[in-house]
């Protein structure tokens, strides 16, 4: 319950809250189960709350301990195939007094009536309203199908160095493995020899759109944990990776040591740092609400409130304007966000082109994209839920390419 509260009330990312909430658990399997239980609760939260409200005389407060306990008991019984008696037994010790009796009674009543959760699950109401207005009912329905279960595992690798995995390739340098594939069980993981990295297909597109490096100088801003940096280095760019997080850059350095690729690494705030000279290419995968990665991280849908979206859009606008000054004439800048909010993608891109006479959209061409993806009429790329759904889908992204005239 502490972990679920950290996400819903405190607004913390699930992954960040997990370490503190599970520090007393010694077994990796126990920590994995806690993570799965809370993630599944977040996938189904709207429908779990609807069941609870149907079974109580009056609605419980959203932050009531009894509601949190019932959510976790129900998700075990209805989604994780835990026997009902075991599900309630793990939860009752977390509540005392009257709430304990309430939890036991409501859970028992729902089990006796053979309650079920809808498939696919419902999105949070605020998310549904926002995305319906922006993209229409079809995208909302596709998002509900997408969040129903964890996505497949995508692997990227340098040209000419494919790992020996049995999977499906949807683009050059890409292999897709089935959902549930454990990264730790893949060949090369943990021995320091793996020449591959985990990266959703959509997340690999921004770096692809800069083409071959041919020794050109590139900046990867907000670079950690380094998937796009490795793509640029593997494509022949001389890359400088900049990120404000020392710990996340340490992971980037480990990845480069493992893959044998090279990059200059700089710990700095992009809004305070400047390169010594103009560069040929810039990749800005900007901080954002991250609502586009809801399949893997359903907690983002509860943290991406309107204030957060507006703050992220303002930061992206400022970063993009600053970074564009670092391009040489004829150089290219890729701006991308893993967000489904038009305020963070389309609106930010439009502001840059409207504010600078030396900036133009360099239209993305269909031939540069994996099959099944297509640029918009404006020349940028918007990946929505439902894209490549028969092949397992992909995260939702916005990507634009600019040239300095």
C-alpha positions as semicolon CSV with decimal commas, in nm:
position;residue;x (nm);y (nm);z (nm)
1;X;0,000;0,000;0,000
2;X;0,295;0,229;0,064
3;X;0,405;0,191;-0,296
4;X;0,061;0,256;-0,442
5;X;0,021;0,560;-0,216
6;X;0,358;0,697;-0,330
7;X;0,236;0,698;-0,691
8;X;-0,123;0,813;-0,646
9;X;-0,092;1,064;-0,364
10;X;0,271;1,177;-0,375
11;X;0,307;1,165;-0,753
12;X;0,629;0,959;-0,752
13;X;0,726;0,736;-1,046
14;X;0,660;0,370;-0,969
15;X;1,019;0,266;-1,044
16;X;1,159;0,537;-0,815
17;X;0,925;0,447;-0,529
18;X;0,987;0,073;-0,564
19;X;1,334;0,068;-0,407
20;X;1,221;0,230;-0,084
21;X;0,898;0,038;-0,050
22;X;1,063;-0,304;-0,102
23;X;1,389;-0,249;0,085
24;X;1,290;-0,505;0,352
25;X;1,224;-0,778;0,095
26;X;1,526;-1,004;0,050
27;X;1,407;-1,223;-0,236
28;X;1,404;-1,084;-0,591
29;X;1,087;-1,286;-0,662
30;X;0,907;-1,106;-0,379
31;X;1,012;-0,766;-0,509
32;X;0,906;-0,865;-0,861
33;X;0,563;-0,974;-0,735
34;X;0,510;-0,646;-0,549
35;X;0,603;-0,453;-0,862
36;X;0,370;-0,663;-1,078
37;X;0,084;-0,628;-0,830
38;X;0,108;-0,249;-0,810
39;X;0,159;-0,207;-1,187
40;X;-0,145;-0,425;-1,256
41;X;-0,346;-0,227;-1,001
42;X;-0,260;0,092;-1,188
43;X;-0,359;-0,065;-1,521
44;X;-0,703;-0,147;-1,381
45;X;-0,747;0,126;-1,119
46;X;-1,055;0,290;-1,272
47;X;-1,239;-0,043;-1,293
48;X;-1,122;-0,162;-0,951
49;X;-1,261;0,155;-0,794
50;X;-1,589;0,106;-0,979
51;X;-1,624;-0,244;-0,830
52;X;-1,546;-0,115;-0,482
53;X;-1,796;0,168;-0,511
54;X;-2,069;-0,073;-0,626
55;X;-2,016;-0,288;-0,316
56;X;-2,009;-0,018;-0,046
57;X;-2,304;0,168;0,105
58;X;-2,130;0,499;0,041
59;X;-1,812;0,572;-0,156
60;X;-1,488;0,539;0,035
61;X;-1,251;0,837;0,020
62;X;-0,996;0,792;-0,258
63;X;-0,712;0,800;-0,004
64;X;-0,882;0,566;0,247
65;X;-0,667;0,276;0,365
66;X;-0,959;0,039;0,307
67;X;-0,979;0,141;-0,061
68;X;-0,605;0,085;-0,109
69;X;-0,631;-0,256;0,058
70;X;-0,930;-0,361;-0,154
71;X;-0,759;-0,253;-0,475
72;X;-0,460;-0,476;-0,399
73;X;-0,667;-0,773;-0,285
74;X;-0,897;-0,755;-0,586
75;X;-0,621;-0,718;-0,843
76;X;-0,454;-1,033;-0,708
77;X;-0,775;-1,234;-0,728
78;X;-0,909;-1,093;-1,055
79;X;-0,594;-1,030;-1,261
80;X;-0,300;-1,217;-1,111
81;X;-0,488;-1,547;-1,059
82;X;-0,414;-1,555;-0,687
83;X;-0,670;-1,773;-0,500
84;X;-0,913;-1,539;-0,322
85;X;-0,833;-1,674;0,024
86;X;-0,462;-1,609;-0,034
87;X;-0,524;-1,264;-0,182
88;X;-0,724;-1,141;0,118
89;X;-0,485;-1,308;0,363
90;X;-0,193;-1,100;0,230
91;X;-0,388;-0,775;0,264
92;X;-0,581;-0,798;0,594
93;X;-0,269;-0,761;0,811
94;X;-0,224;-0,414;0,656
95;X;-0,552;-0,281;0,802
96;X;-0,683;-0,276;1,160
97;X;-1,013;-0,225;1,337
98;X;-1,324;-0,128;1,144
99;X;-1,145;-0,097;0,808
100;X;-1,030;-0,458;0,843
101;X;-1,388;-0,581;0,879
102;X;-1,498;-0,357;0,591
103;X;-1,225;-0,486;0,361
104;X;-1,303;-0,848;0,444
105;X;-1,676;-0,794;0,393
106;X;-1,653;-0,607;0,063
107;X;-1,397;-0,847;-0,081
108;X;-1,608;-1,147;0,021
109;X;-1,922;-0,998;-0,131
110;X;-1,748;-0,933;-0,463
111;X;-1,603;-1,283;-0,474
112;X;-1,942;-1,443;-0,402
113;X;-2,105;-1,256;-0,686
114;X;-1,813;-1,357;-0,912
115;X;-1,716;-0,999;-0,993
116;X;-1,508;-0,946;-1,305
117;X;-1,297;-0,666;-1,444
118;X;-1,366;-0,548;-1,801
119;X;-1,123;-0,641;-2,075
120;X;-0,969;-0,417;-2,192
121;X;-0,948;-0,197;-1,883
122;X;-1,070;0,162;-1,872
123;X;-0,827;0,452;-1,877
124;X;-0,839;0,715;-1,601
125;X;-1,129;0,950;-1,661
126;X;-0,909;1,260;-1,698
127;X;-0,689;1,082;-1,952
128;X;-0,990;0,960;-2,149
129;X;-1,138;1,308;-2,173
130;X;-0,806;1,467;-2,275
131;X;-0,715;1,209;-2,538
132;X;-1,068;1,191;-2,677
133;X;-1,059;1,565;-2,739
134;X;-0,712;1,550;-2,895
135;X;-0,728;1,226;-3,095
136;X;-1,082;1,085;-3,097
137;X;-1,257;0,774;-2,967
138;X;-1,057;0,536;-3,187
139;X;-0,729;0,629;-3,022
140;X;-0,883;0,602;-2,674
141;X;-1,004;0,251;-2,756
142;X;-0,661;0,158;-2,893
143;X;-0,497;0,292;-2,577
144;X;-0,729;0,079;-2,363
145;X;-0,626;-0,228;-2,560
146;X;-0,260;-0,130;-2,534
147;X;-0,262;-0,091;-2,156
148;X;-0,436;-0,424;-2,104
149;X;-0,109;-0,615;-2,079
150;X;0,267;-0,555;-2,081
151;X;0,418;-0,497;-2,428
152;X;0,681;-0,703;-2,613
153;X;1,051;-0,647;-2,555
154;X;1,242;-0,454;-2,824
155;X;1,618;-0,484;-2,869
156;X;1,847;-0,248;-3,063
157;X;2,197;-0,334;-3,181
158;X;2,477;-0,178;-3,392
159;X;2,480;-0,237;-3,770
160;X;2,627;-0,574;-3,858
161;X;2,615;-0,707;-3,499
162;X;2,278;-0,880;-3,458
163;X;2,239;-1,083;-3,137
164;X;2,145;-1,448;-3,167
165;X;1,783;-1,406;-3,058
166;X;1,477;-1,561;-3,219
167;X;1,239;-1,273;-3,274
168;X;1,084;-1,043;-3,531
169;X;1,266;-0,754;-3,695
170;X;1,056;-0,446;-3,775
171;X;1,349;-0,226;-3,881
172;X;1,724;-0,236;-3,935
173;X;1,907;-0,292;-3,608
174;X;1,592;-0,410;-3,431
175;X;1,459;-0,738;-3,289
176;X;1,124;-0,782;-3,111
177;X;1,089;-1,055;-2,849
178;X;0,763;-1,174;-2,690
179;X;0,607;-0,997;-2,393
180;X;0,733;-1,141;-2,067
181;X;1,084;-1,210;-2,198
182;X;1,325;-1,160;-1,909
183;X;1,616;-0,935;-2,004
184;X;1,834;-1,103;-1,743
185;X;1,792;-1,435;-1,922
186;X;1,915;-1,315;-2,260
187;X;2,252;-1,418;-2,394
188;X;2,524;-1,172;-2,300
189;X;2,334;-0,998;-2,020
190;X;2,542;-0,960;-1,708
191;X;2,870;-1,082;-1,855
192;X;2,977;-0,744;-1,989
193;X;2,976;-0,870;-2,347
194;X;2,627;-0,787;-2,477
195;X;2,636;-0,579;-2,795
196;X;2,270;-0,483;-2,766
197;X;2,038;-0,271;-2,555
198;X;1,669;-0,258;-2,468
199;X;1,488;0,017;-2,661
200;X;1,129;0,042;-2,781
201;X;1,099;0,062;-3,159
202;X;0,943;0,410;-3,137
203;X;1,226;0,533;-2,916
204;X;1,478;0,427;-3,179
205;X;1,328;0,646;-3,452
206;X;1,462;0,992;-3,348
207;X;1,826;0,885;-3,386
208;X;1,749;0,700;-3,710
209;X;1,628;1,027;-3,862
210;X;1,977;1,181;-3,841
211;X;2,109;0,918;-4,083
212;X;2,472;0,812;-4,111
213;X;2,719;1,009;-3,903
214;X;3,023;0,992;-4,130
215;X;3,234;1,144;-3,853
216;X;3,007;1,446;-3,802
217;X;2,978;1,605;-3,459
218;X;2,651;1,543;-3,270
219;X;2,508;1,635;-2,933
220;X;2,268;1,406;-2,748
221;X;2,094;1,626;-2,492
222;X;1,921;1,467;-2,190
223;X;2,106;1,156;-2,302
224;X;2,079;0,908;-2,015
225;X;2,038;0,614;-2,002
226;X;2,195;0,620;-2,347
227;X;2,002;0,415;-2,601
228;X;1,990;0,700;-2,852
229;X;2,351;0,793;-2,779
230;X;2,458;0,440;-2,866
231;X;2,257;0,457;-3,187
232;X;2,433;0,779;-3,290
233;X;2,777;0,641;-3,205
234;X;2,704;0,317;-3,389
235;X;2,595;0,523;-3,692
236;X;2,932;0,699;-3,709
237;X;2,869;1,026;-3,523
238;X;3,124;1,178;-3,288
239;X;2,884;1,212;-2,997
240;X;2,883;1,424;-2,685
241;X;2,622;1,301;-2,438
242;X;2,494;1,559;-2,190
243;X;2,271;1,489;-1,891
244;X;2,222;1,651;-1,552
245;X;2,203;1,317;-1,367
246;X;2,539;1,180;-1,258
247;X;2,393;0,841;-1,162
248;X;2,209;0,798;-1,492
249;X;2,521;0,896;-1,686
250;X;2,711;0,630;-1,493
251;X;2,472;0,376;-1,645
252;X;2,536;0,529;-1,986
253;X;2,911;0,491;-1,936
254;X;2,863;0,126;-1,838
255;X;2,658;0,064;-2,152
256;X;2,927;0,218;-2,370
257;X;3,198;0,013;-2,203
258;X;2,990;-0,300;-2,261
259;X;2,916;-0,231;-2,627
260;X;3,261;-0,098;-2,717
261;X;3,114;0,226;-2,853
262;X;3,262;0,569;-2,780
263;X;3,115;0,902;-2,668
264;X;3,221;1,205;-2,470
265;X;3,014;1,227;-2,153
266;X;2,931;1,559;-1,986
267;X;2,742;1,604;-1,658
268;X;2,562;1,935;-1,703
269;X;2,228;2,114;-1,712
270;X;2,147;2,188;-2,076
271;X;1,996;2,521;-1,971
272;X;2,332;2,631;-1,827
273;X;2,584;2,447;-2,048
274;X;2,699;2,543;-2,398
275;X;2,917;2,356;-2,648
276;X;3,255;2,506;-2,742
277;X;3,155;2,529;-3,109
278;X;2,861;2,477;-3,342
279;X;2,773;2,118;-3,427
280;X;2,630;1,929;-3,724
281;X;2,347;1,748;-3,548
282;X;2,153;1,764;-3,222
283;X;1,915;1,513;-3,069
284;X;1,686;1,652;-2,799
285;X;1,469;1,379;-2,654
286;X;1,321;1,625;-2,411
287;X;1,187;1,575;-2,058
288;X;0,811;1,533;-2,081
289;X;0,501;1,394;-1,913
290;X;0,593;1,053;-2,062
291;X;0,229;0,963;-2,122
292;X;0,336;0,784;-2,440
293;X;0,503;0,502;-2,244
294;X;0,188;0,414;-2,049
295;X;0,199;0,051;-2,168
296;X;0,512;-0,016;-1,963
297;X;0,457;0,250;-1,700
298;X;0,085;0,290;-1,625
299;X;0,171;0,518;-1,333
300;X;0,243;0,804;-1,576
301;X;-0,129;0,842;-1,640
302;X;-0,183;0,936;-1,276
303;X;0,116;1,170;-1,253
304;X;0,059;1,364;-1,577
305;X;-0,175;1,630;-1,446
306;X;-0,245;1,947;-1,649
307;X;0,006;2,147;-1,443
308;X;0,280;1,891;-1,514
309;X;0,202;1,890;-1,887
310;X;0,216;2,271;-1,902
311;X;0,544;2,283;-1,709
312;X;0,702;2,023;-1,934
313;X;0,589;2,205;-2,248
314;X;0,743;2,529;-2,122
315;X;1,071;2,353;-2,042
316;X;1,082;2,189;-2,385
317;X;1,020;2,524;-2,554
318;X;1,309;2,682;-2,365
319;X;1,546;2,389;-2,425
320;X;1,463;2,372;-2,794
321;X;1,519;2,744;-2,846
322;X;1,853;2,728;-2,664
323;X;1,977;2,416;-2,841
324;X;1,891;2,543;-3,188
325;X;2,151;2,819;-3,145
326;X;2,420;2,549;-3,124
327;X;2,357;2,420;-3,477
328;X;2,577;2,524;-3,765
329;X;2,398;2,643;-4,078
330;X;2,277;2,341;-4,268
331;X;2,274;2,133;-3,948
332;X;1,978;1,931;-3,824
333;X;1,803;1,906;-3,489
334;X;1,570;1,624;-3,388
335;X;1,312;1,708;-3,122
336;X;1,120;1,417;-2,970
337;X;0,898;1,344;-2,672
338;X;0,742;1,020;-2,552
339;X;0,418;1,206;-2,485
340;X;0,065;1,183;-2,619
341;X;-0,010;1,545;-2,533
342;X;-0,029;1,787;-2,830
343;X;0,085;2,067;-2,597
344;X;0,422;1,891;-2,566
345;X;0,477;1,792;-2,928
346;X;0,297;1,979;-3,204
347;X;0,259;2,306;-3,012
348;X;0,625;2,321;-2,910
349;X;0,746;2,242;-3,263
350;X;0,520;2,509;-3,411
351;X;0,648;2,772;-3,168
352;X;1,008;2,713;-3,277
353;X;0,939;2,751;-3,649
354;X;0,721;3,058;-3,588
355;X;0,981;3,230;-3,370
356;X;1,288;3,186;-3,594
357;X;1,340;3,283;-3,955
358;X;1,643;3,053;-3,976
359;X;1,446;2,744;-3,874
360;X;1,247;2,521;-4,108
361;X;1,087;2,181;-4,075
362;X;1,283;1,921;-4,267
363;X;0,997;1,686;-4,360
364;X;1,031;1,327;-4,247
365;X;0,989;1,090;-4,542
366;X;0,793;0,766;-4,533
367;X;1,096;0,575;-4,662
368;X;1,290;0,669;-4,347
369;X;1,039;0,498;-4,119
370;X;0,960;0,136;-4,034
371;X;0,676;-0,011;-4,236
372;X;0,340;0,086;-4,089
373;X;0,450;0,433;-3,976
374;X;0,385;0,748;-4,179
375;X;0,470;1,118;-4,137
376;X;0,198;1,379;-4,096
377;X;0,109;1,640;-4,355
378;X;0,320;1,890;-4,160
379;X;0,626;1,672;-4,209
380;X;0,663;1,547;-3,854
381;X;0,582;1,208;-3,701
382;X;0,307;1,141;-3,450
383;X;0,286;0,781;-3,327
384;X;-0,053;0,710;-3,166
385;X;-0,190;0,408;-2,980
386;X;-0,297;0,146;-3,233
387;X;0,013;0,194;-3,449
388;X;0,156;-0,148;-3,544
389;X;-0,100;-0,309;-3,314
390;X;-0,099;-0,647;-3,497
391;X;0,280;-0,660;-3,453
392;X;0,262;-0,581;-3,080
393;X;0,237;-0,201;-3,096
394;X;0,491;0,056;-2,987
395;X;0,520;0,352;-2,754
396;X;0,358;0,681;-2,850
397;X;0,598;0,953;-2,966
398;X;0,618;1,288;-3,137
399;X;0,925;1,353;-3,356
400;X;1,015;1,659;-3,566
401;X;1,332;1,736;-3,765
402;X;1,448;2,094;-3,810
403;X;1,720;2,241;-4,033
404;X;1,906;2,565;-3,963
405;X;1,897;2,778;-4,277
